Amino acid sequence: MTTRSDVLDHPLELVRQVNPFPQAAVTPGLDEALGEVTQAIIRRPYRNRQRHGPKPRSLRPRLRVALAVGVLALVVGGVATAAVALHAHTGIFASGADVQPGGPGENLNLAAPDFRSVALKLSADIPYPAAYASWRDWVVTEQAPGPGGATTSDQVTTGALRGWFAASAFCAWVQDWRRAVRDGNSAEAQQAASTIAVAPGWSAVTAEDPHPSASASNDPGAEPGTLFGWMLSYRSAVLSGDSTRVVQMLASGYGDGKCWLSDPQWMSEVQANSALSKLSPQALASRYQQFLARARP
């Protein structure tokens, strides 16, 4: 992301623009000091957070944006106190070269107190099966901040965040279809298949991947295909009624492990059993297949 030089020359202007206390008085000395603090925050490099377990490129914050938000000096009874106001919405939008690696839309603060409510509102149009409604909250509480939690330097675009929800919801519908087929519930299986059929065209998908393809070149070591191209192989298996193939793809973590990471029960089991992280991919796939056979309602 590029930042205008006039904003960098007057960094406290960023604070004024998002000031939640517009009537508060700020002394000239504090104004100058806060300008220096804001300048330091803007220019501070950010560390990369390390995560445990599978690391698919689309299920993690892919953009770090330095932004001083809400640093404001308040004078109360002659005593200066600092109030830090942190909100999910930053008013800063990805543009140009930043859109490709970080996703489109507005940058959101993952550590903001209102991040959860903002994230759930942004994902309200992305459907989940009734039996997997808890998967939506998992994206907010576990996938987005990560195991170590978020810091004020961690941000994600609205486009990328909606993409996480889309991947999670799609995997939930695949699981719902598999369960319905297993239980002989043809009506539920048909509903899940109908949703899976149109999912690659969801706006949350096409905003990042206008033309999903399962055959496009990809990152070394990742599944071939565009960002959401992995959906197409699942869709093909579901629409052909091939439940064996669906289970095989789920067990192997097809799609860069997105359906593993979206599964709260499985990820909780992995986190609780450190020995699982030491298994070979083949052994781990076998364990997940056993998990699917016993853990689903």
ZASE-252408 format. One record per residue (C-alpha): residue number from 1; residue in three letters; x, y, z. Coordinates in Angstrom, 2 decimals, decimal comma, padded with zeros to 5 digits. Layout:
// ZASE-252408
ATOM seq type    east   north      up
ATOM NUM  Ala       X       Y       Z
...
END
This chain:
// ZASE-252408
ATOM seq type    east   north      up
ATOM   1  Met  000,00  000,00  000,00
ATOM   2  Thr  001,28  003,46 -000,86
ATOM   3  Thr  000,92  006,33  001,63
ATOM   4  Arg  000,73  009,95  000,56
ATOM   5  Ser  003,77  011,98  001,55
ATOM   6  Asp  001,63  014,79  002,99
ATOM   7  Val  000,06  012,32  005,45
ATOM   8  Leu  003,48  011,07  006,49
ATOM   9  Asp  004,64  014,66  006,96
ATOM  10  His  001,69  015,25  009,30
ATOM  11  Pro  001,02  011,81  010,82
ATOM  12  Leu -001,19  013,10  013,62
ATOM  13  Glu -003,73  013,93  010,92
ATOM  14  Leu -004,43  010,17  010,77
ATOM  15  Val -005,39  010,32  014,44
ATOM  16  Arg -007,58  013,37  013,98
ATOM  17  Gln -009,47  011,70  011,12
ATOM  18  Val -010,57  008,80  013,32
ATOM  19  Asn -010,72  010,73  016,63
ATOM  20  Pro -013,59  009,26  018,66
ATOM  21  Phe -013,42  012,25  021,06
ATOM  22  Pro -013,56  015,30  018,75
ATOM  23  Gln -014,28  017,73  021,56
ATOM  24  Ala -011,28  016,73  023,69
ATOM  25  Ala -008,64  019,39  024,20
ATOM  26  Val -005,05  018,66  023,21
ATOM  27  Thr -002,24  020,92  024,36
ATOM  28  Pro  000,39  022,05  021,82
ATOM  29  Gly  003,14  020,11  023,60
ATOM  30  Leu  001,11  016,90  023,59
ATOM  31  Asp  000,14  017,47  019,99
ATOM  32  Glu  003,82  017,52  019,00
ATOM  33  Ala  004,64  014,49  021,14
ATOM  34  Leu  001,76  012,46  019,76
ATOM  35  Gly  002,86  013,34  016,25
ATOM  36  Glu  006,22  011,75  016,98
ATOM  37  Val  004,58  008,65  018,44
ATOM  38  Thr  002,27  008,29  015,47
ATOM  39  Gln  005,19  008,70  013,06
ATOM  40  Ala  007,06  005,91  014,85
ATOM  41  Ile  004,04  003,61  014,67
ATOM  42  Ile  003,58  004,26  010,96
ATOM  43  Arg  007,20  003,46  010,15
ATOM  44  Arg  007,51  000,46  012,49
ATOM  45  Pro  008,13 -002,84  010,64
ATOM  46  Tyr  005,90 -005,70  011,65
ATOM  47  Arg  006,90 -009,19  012,56
ATOM  48  Asn  005,35 -012,24  010,94
ATOM  49  Arg  003,31 -014,32  013,32
ATOM  50  Gln  004,07 -018,03  013,28
ATOM  51  Arg  001,23 -020,48  013,37
ATOM  52  His  001,03 -024,13  014,16
ATOM  53  Gly -000,39 -026,82  011,90
ATOM  54  Pro -001,25 -026,52  008,19
ATOM  55  Lys -000,64 -023,09  006,68
ATOM  56  Pro -002,75 -022,65  003,50
ATOM  57  Arg -002,07 -019,33  001,89
ATOM  58  Ser -005,68 -018,15  001,86
ATOM  59  Leu -006,61 -018,89  005,48
ATOM  60  Arg -004,36 -016,44  007,22
ATOM  61  Pro -003,98 -012,69  007,33
ATOM  62  Arg -002,01 -011,87  004,18
ATOM  63  Leu -001,57 -008,14  004,61
ATOM  64  Arg  000,10 -006,12  007,35
ATOM  65  Val -000,63 -002,42  007,29
ATOM  66  Ala  000,92  000,06  009,71
ATOM  67  Leu -001,71  002,44  011,03
ATOM  68  Ala -001,88  004,64  014,12
ATOM  69  Val -005,52  004,62  015,24
ATOM  70  Gly -007,07  006,61  018,00
ATOM  71  Val -003,94  007,87  019,82
ATOM  72  Leu -005,35  010,96  021,54
ATOM  73  Ala -004,24  013,02  024,56
ATOM  74  Leu -007,03  014,03  026,90
ATOM  75  Val -006,58  016,72  029,52
ATOM  76  Val -008,82  016,02  032,51
ATOM  77  Gly -008,43  018,16  035,63
ATOM  78  Gly -005,01  019,34  034,45
ATOM  79  Val -003,71  015,75  034,13
ATOM  80  Ala -002,92  014,45  030,64
ATOM  81  Thr -004,07  010,90  029,98
ATOM  82  Ala -003,79  008,85  026,78
ATOM  83  Ala -006,85  007,07  025,42
ATOM  84  Val -006,35  004,47  022,71
ATOM  85  Ala -009,40  003,79  020,57
ATOM  86  Leu -009,06  000,71  018,41
ATOM  87  His -011,77 -000,22  015,93
ATOM  88  Ala -012,04 -002,98  013,34
ATOM  89  His -012,77 -000,55  010,52
ATOM  90  Thr -009,73  001,52  009,58
ATOM  91  Gly -011,05  003,41  006,56
ATOM  92  Ile -007,95  002,28  004,63
ATOM  93  Phe -008,56  000,31  001,44
ATOM  94  Ala -006,23 -001,96 -000,50
ATOM  95  Ser -005,33 -000,62 -003,92
ATOM  96  Gly -003,03 -001,30 -006,82
ATOM  97  Ala -000,38 -003,94 -006,18
ATOM  98  Asp -001,61 -004,49 -002,61
ATOM  99  Val -004,88 -006,08 -003,77
ATOM 100  Gln -003,32 -009,24 -005,19
ATOM 101  Pro -001,35 -010,43 -002,12
ATOM 102  Gly -003,73 -009,06  000,51
ATOM 103  Gly -007,14 -009,28 -001,07
ATOM 104  Pro -009,55 -006,47 -001,94
ATOM 105  Gly -011,49 -004,19  000,35
ATOM 106  Glu -010,92 -002,34  003,59
ATOM 107  Asn -008,19 -003,27  006,05
ATOM 108  Leu -009,59 -004,52  009,36
ATOM 109  Asn -007,83 -004,63  012,72
ATOM 110  Leu -007,94 -008,23  013,96
ATOM 111  Ala -007,29 -007,19  017,57
ATOM 112  Ala -010,09 -004,61  017,75
ATOM 113  Pro -012,79 -005,26  020,37
ATOM 114  Asp -015,49 -005,01  017,72
ATOM 115  Phe -013,75 -007,28  015,19
ATOM 116  Arg -016,00 -010,25  015,94
ATOM 117  Ser -019,24 -008,35  015,39
ATOM 118  Val -017,89 -006,72  012,24
ATOM 119  Ala -016,68 -010,06  010,85
ATOM 120  Leu -019,97 -011,82  011,51
ATOM 121  Lys -021,88 -008,97  009,84
ATOM 122  Leu -019,60 -009,14  006,80
ATOM 123  Ser -020,22 -012,88  006,46
ATOM 124  Ala -023,98 -012,81  006,99
ATOM 125  Asp -024,73 -013,50  003,31
ATOM 126  Ile -022,53 -016,62  003,22
ATOM 127  Pro -024,74 -019,63  004,07
ATOM 128  Tyr -023,81 -022,48  006,42
ATOM 129  Pro -025,73 -025,73  006,96
ATOM 130  Ala -027,80 -025,63  010,15
ATOM 131  Ala -025,77 -028,46  011,73
ATOM 132  Tyr -022,53 -026,58  011,11
ATOM 133  Ala -023,53 -023,09  012,23
ATOM 134  Ser -020,74 -023,07  014,83
ATOM 135  Trp -018,16 -023,17  012,04
ATOM 136  Arg -018,87 -019,51  011,27
ATOM 137  Asp -017,83 -018,44  014,76
ATOM 138  Trp -014,73 -020,66  014,53
ATOM 139  Val -013,45 -018,49  011,68
ATOM 140  Val -013,62 -015,43  013,93
ATOM 141  Thr -012,39 -016,91  017,19
ATOM 142  Glu -009,69 -019,29  015,95
ATOM 143  Gln -008,83 -018,99  012,26
ATOM 144  Ala -008,66 -015,22  011,99
ATOM 145  Pro -006,57 -014,35  015,07
ATOM 146  Gly -004,70 -017,67  015,08
ATOM 147  Pro -003,63 -019,77  018,09
ATOM 148  Gly -001,56 -016,97  019,61
ATOM 149  Gly -004,23 -014,31  019,28
ATOM 150  Ala -004,03 -011,10  017,31
ATOM 151  Thr -002,01 -007,98  018,05
ATOM 152  Thr -002,67 -004,42  016,95
ATOM 153  Ser -000,27 -004,94  014,04
ATOM 154  Asp -002,38 -007,75  012,54
ATOM 155  Gln -004,81 -006,79  009,84
ATOM 156  Val -006,81 -008,46  007,08
ATOM 157  Thr -008,83 -007,06  004,21
ATOM 158  Thr -012,58 -007,50  004,08
ATOM 159  Gly -012,13 -009,41  000,83
ATOM 160  Ala -009,70 -011,91  002,34
ATOM 161  Leu -011,84 -012,32  005,46
ATOM 162  Arg -014,94 -013,07  003,40
ATOM 163  Gly -012,84 -015,55  001,45
ATOM 164  Trp -012,04 -017,41  004,69
ATOM 165  Phe -015,74 -017,61  005,48
ATOM 166  Ala -016,51 -018,81  001,95
ATOM 167  Ala -013,94 -021,62  002,23
ATOM 168  Ser -015,24 -022,59  005,67
ATOM 169  Ala -018,88 -022,59  004,55
ATOM 170  Phe -018,11 -024,59  001,40
ATOM 171  Cys -016,31 -027,26  003,46
ATOM 172  Ala -019,26 -027,35  005,85
ATOM 173  Trp -021,65 -028,00  002,97
ATOM 174  Val -019,37 -030,79  001,67
ATOM 175  Gln -019,41 -032,37  005,14
ATOM 176  Asp -023,18 -031,93  005,33
ATOM 177  Trp -023,60 -033,65  001,95
ATOM 178  Arg -021,35 -036,53  002,99
ATOM 179  Arg -023,29 -037,02  006,23
ATOM 180  Ala -026,68 -036,86  004,47
ATOM 181  Val -025,60 -039,45  001,89
ATOM 182  Arg -024,30 -041,70  004,65
ATOM 183  Asp -027,58 -041,42  006,55
ATOM 184  Gly -029,76 -041,87  003,47
ATOM 185  Asn -031,27 -038,38  003,80
ATOM 186  Ser -031,85 -037,61  000,12
ATOM 187  Ala -033,59 -034,26  000,69
ATOM 188  Glu -030,73 -032,88  002,77
ATOM 189  Ala -028,16 -034,28  000,36
ATOM 190  Gln -029,92 -032,53 -002,53
ATOM 191  Gln -030,00 -029,22 -000,67
ATOM 192  Ala -026,29 -029,47  000,10
ATOM 193  Ala -025,46 -030,43 -003,49
ATOM 194  Ser -027,45 -027,47 -004,82
ATOM 195  Thr -025,51 -025,08 -002,57
ATOM 196  Ile -022,17 -026,65 -003,48
ATOM 197  Ala -023,03 -026,31 -007,18
ATOM 198  Val -023,30 -022,52 -006,98
ATOM 199  Ala -020,67 -021,83 -004,32
ATOM 200  Pro -017,82 -021,08 -006,76
ATOM 201  Gly -019,93 -018,15 -007,92
ATOM 202  Trp -020,44 -016,60 -004,48
ATOM 203  Ser -019,40 -012,95 -004,41
ATOM 204  Ala -017,00 -013,74 -001,55
ATOM 205  Val -015,24 -016,15 -003,92
ATOM 206  Thr -015,25 -014,16 -007,14
ATOM 207  Ala -014,03 -010,99 -005,40
ATOM 208  Glu -010,67 -012,72 -004,97
ATOM 209  Asp -010,89 -015,30 -007,74
ATOM 210  Pro -013,12 -014,12 -010,62
ATOM 211  His -012,59 -017,32 -012,61
ATOM 212  Pro -011,87 -020,32 -010,37
ATOM 213  Ser -009,84 -022,98 -012,14
ATOM 214  Ala -008,65 -026,34 -010,88
ATOM 215  Ser -005,89 -026,63 -013,47
ATOM 216  Ala -004,08 -023,28 -013,24
ATOM 217  Ser -000,49 -023,23 -011,99
ATOM 218  Asn -000,06 -022,52 -008,30
ATOM 219  Asp  002,47 -022,05 -005,51
ATOM 220  Pro  005,12 -024,79 -005,37
ATOM 221  Gly  003,87 -027,58 -003,14
ATOM 222  Ala  000,27 -026,36 -003,17
ATOM 223  Glu -002,69 -027,85 -004,96
ATOM 224  Pro -002,89 -026,79 -008,61
ATOM 225  Gly -005,55 -024,22 -009,38
ATOM 226  Thr -006,49 -020,66 -008,63
ATOM 227  Leu -007,26 -019,44 -005,12
ATOM 228  Phe -010,64 -021,20 -005,03
ATOM 229  Gly -010,02 -023,68 -007,85
ATOM 230  Trp -009,96 -026,53 -005,30
ATOM 231  Met -013,72 -026,11 -004,88
ATOM 232  Leu -014,33 -027,43 -008,38
ATOM 233  Ser -012,99 -030,94 -007,71
ATOM 234  Tyr -015,19 -031,27 -004,63
ATOM 235  Arg -018,15 -029,95 -006,60
ATOM 236  Ser -017,56 -032,43 -009,40
ATOM 237  Ala -017,42 -035,37 -006,98
ATOM 238  Val -020,55 -034,24 -005,14
ATOM 239  Leu -022,60 -033,65 -008,29
ATOM 240  Ser -021,62 -037,09 -009,58
ATOM 241  Gly -022,62 -038,65 -006,27
ATOM 242  Asp -019,11 -040,00 -005,59
ATOM 243  Ser -019,03 -040,00 -001,78
ATOM 244  Thr -015,92 -042,21 -001,74
ATOM 245  Arg -014,00 -039,59 -003,69
ATOM 246  Val -015,27 -036,82 -001,40
ATOM 247  Val -014,07 -038,68  001,70
ATOM 248  Gln -010,70 -039,31  000,04
ATOM 249  Met -010,25 -035,61 -000,72
ATOM 250  Leu -011,32 -034,58  002,77
ATOM 251  Ala -009,00 -037,11  004,38
ATOM 252  Ser -006,01 -036,05  002,29
ATOM 253  Gly -006,55 -032,36  003,04
ATOM 254  Tyr -007,16 -031,60 -000,63
ATOM 255  Gly -007,29 -027,86 -001,22
ATOM 256  Asp -004,22 -026,94  000,84
ATOM 257  Gly -005,88 -028,24  004,00
ATOM 258  Lys -008,69 -025,68  004,02
ATOM 259  Cys -011,33 -028,20  005,03
ATOM 260  Trp -009,12 -029,42  007,88
ATOM 261  Leu -008,58 -025,89  009,18
ATOM 262  Ser -012,28 -025,12  008,90
ATOM 263  Asp -013,28 -028,09  011,05
ATOM 264  Pro -013,42 -027,02  014,74
ATOM 265  Gln -013,67 -030,56  016,11
ATOM 266  Trp -010,72 -031,84  014,12
ATOM 267  Met -008,51 -028,84  014,85
ATOM 268  Ser -009,33 -029,08  018,55
ATOM 269  Glu -008,27 -032,72  018,48
ATOM 270  Val -005,03 -031,87  016,69
ATOM 271  Gln -004,25 -029,11  019,17
ATOM 272  Ala -004,95 -031,42  022,11
ATOM 273  Asn -002,78 -034,25  020,76
ATOM 274  Ser  000,74 -033,10  019,92
ATOM 275  Ala  001,60 -036,56  018,60
ATOM 276  Leu -000,63 -035,93  015,57
ATOM 277  Ser  001,69 -033,20  014,32
ATOM 278  Lys  004,50 -035,76  014,10
ATOM 279  Leu  002,60 -038,13  011,81
ATOM 280  Ser  003,35 -038,42  008,10
ATOM 281  Pro  000,78 -036,86  005,75
ATOM 282  Gln -000,49 -040,32  004,88
ATOM 283  Ala -000,85 -041,34  008,54
ATOM 284  Leu -002,54 -038,05  009,40
ATOM 285  Ala -004,97 -038,52  006,50
ATOM 286  Ser -005,81 -041,97  007,84
ATOM 287  Arg -006,48 -040,52  011,29
ATOM 288  Tyr -008,74 -037,84  009,83
ATOM 289  Gln -010,67 -040,45  007,88
ATOM 290  Gln -011,21 -042,37  011,12
ATOM 291  Phe -012,25 -039,10  012,75
ATOM 292  Leu -014,83 -038,46  010,03
ATOM 293  Ala -016,32 -041,92  010,56
ATOM 294  Arg -016,87 -041,44  014,29
ATOM 295  Ala -017,09 -037,72  015,09
ATOM 296  Arg -019,80 -036,36  012,85
ATOM 297  Pro -023,41 -036,16  014,02
END
